[in-house]
Amino acid sequence: MPNNRQLKLVNRPTGLVTPDVLQLSESPVPAVADGQALARVKYLSIDPTMRIWMADIPQYMPPVQLGEVMRSFGVAEIIESRHPDYKKGDKVSGLTGLQEYVLITGEEKRSFQKLPSIPFLSDTNFLNLLGINGLTAYFGLLEIGKPQSGETLVVSAAAGATGSIVGQLGKIQGCRVVGIAGSDDKCKWIKDDLGFDAAINYKHPNWKDQLAAATPKGIDIDFENVGGEVMQAVLDRMNLHGRVVLCGLISGYTKQDPGLASFGQVLIKRLRVEGFIILDYVSRFMEAGQKLGMWKMTGKLKTQETIVKGLEKAPEAINMLFRGENTGKLIVEL
Ligand SMILES: NC(=O)c1ccc[n+]([C@@H]2O[C@H](COP(=O)([O-])OP(=O)(O)OC[C@H]3O[C@@H](n4cnc5c(N)ncnc54)[C@H](OP(=O)(O)O)[C@@H]3O)[C@@H](O)[C@H]2O)c1
């Protein structure tokens, strides 16, 4: 049995993930005791929240401690089992961590889901459409955004894993959907392939005018993934009693949160702003999974992945999220 290569958090980052933050180390693959199973990790989900988990700040899960294997979601295949629920060859998804092998003990079992074998779903779909991103898009938009047919929905980080699904769900609900993304190629993808009504590249000098032109009736729902200047421009165009689905504020994860120039829009427009964490909806994941799977099967939801190969590339992959170097879901393949 080869050693288990792992990326451990050894220093807390102050900005992007510098080479001194995650240390590659090796340890023997653990022996499997009664009630345990050993899985080989195949795919790692690279998520902006990993940067939050690295920081020693109040958050929705305990921060990763120095010396611990860096937390991440992943898909793994059981290679040895002494647990009644798992057999060799089963695939699971859950908090694998940035490592090549994960020991599933009795305790951790609850956080690993066995993947069903469904012909039109790939292993990586369980990190994306049927993982954190699809579920976040589904509950954030439908439960908090409460979209009505004919309303205007704007989503930021629109060509990312979550935003790209939010926009397509908005179309299914009959909304006018406008995406904000960081390159012309991304804008072309969400408009031409995913069916968004308009796409705005926020790096163009006149993007705010373009946003105004694309939202002639104002904005009813802001699915907010970015914060800062992008959020401010959207808030300025919100309609009375609009809803702001506060999903993420990625522009503030690696540097000081830029904040909002005029938070007063919330008051003036009587907006409903609601933050949420997808874990709030765990008890309803099955319901969402069935709907998302059906839409995928019938061609109403499309996904794209940016794949990076090799565990040692994971630290730089995390930075790719903050540089906008991914389209759709960012995954590290082992
Ligand atoms: N609340 C929850 O439970 C929950 C769950 C999952 C994700 N989230 C949040 O949802 C957001 C998207 O996450 P994701 O996993 O789907 O990642 P993602 O959108 O696939 O990747 C992040 C994207 O954010 C954009 N971005 C990065 N820095 C930016 C900046 N300073 N200004 C504008 N855009 C920037 C980049 O695209 P561009 O090229 O367009 O700049 C990048 O591709 C994040 O804020 C994340 O924290 C929340």
The ligand as an ORCA input file, in Angstrom:
! r2SCAN-3c Opt
* xyz 0 1
  N     -24.166     30.166      1.388
  C     -23.747     28.953      1.047
  O     -24.107     27.932      1.647
  C     -22.807     28.831     -0.113
  C     -22.546     27.586     -0.708
  C     -21.698     27.530     -1.835
  C     -21.121     28.701     -2.321
  N     -21.389     29.879     -1.686
  C     -20.821     31.140     -2.188
  O     -21.211     31.283     -3.546
  C     -20.216     32.028     -4.248
  C     -19.799     31.239     -5.486
  O     -19.188     30.032     -5.060
  P     -18.831     28.886     -6.101
  O     -18.373     27.715     -5.308
  O     -19.946     28.713     -7.042
  O     -17.570     29.484     -6.833
  P     -17.444     29.892     -8.361
  O     -18.508     30.886     -8.655
  O     -17.360     28.667     -9.192
  O     -16.017     30.587     -8.394
  C     -15.841     31.839     -7.852
  C     -16.011     32.945     -8.916
  O     -16.170     34.178     -8.253
  C     -15.750     35.207     -9.111
  N     -14.966     36.186     -8.329
  C     -13.878     35.926     -7.561
  N     -13.425     37.057     -6.996
  C     -14.241     38.045     -7.432
  C     -14.299     39.455     -7.214
  N     -13.405     40.090     -6.404
  N     -15.266     40.168     -7.821
  C     -16.155     39.555     -8.632
  N     -16.170     38.242     -8.881
  C     -15.218     37.491     -8.284
  C     -14.882     34.571    -10.200
  O     -15.558     34.669    -11.444
  P     -15.437     35.972    -12.405
  O     -14.532     35.574    -13.530
  O     -16.834     36.174    -12.820
  O     -14.864     37.083    -11.588
  C     -14.790     33.109     -9.799
  O     -14.787     32.238    -10.891
  C     -19.086     32.271     -3.265
  O     -19.264     33.548     -2.692
  C     -19.310     31.209     -2.208
  O     -18.773     31.554     -0.968
  C     -22.204     29.967     -0.610
*
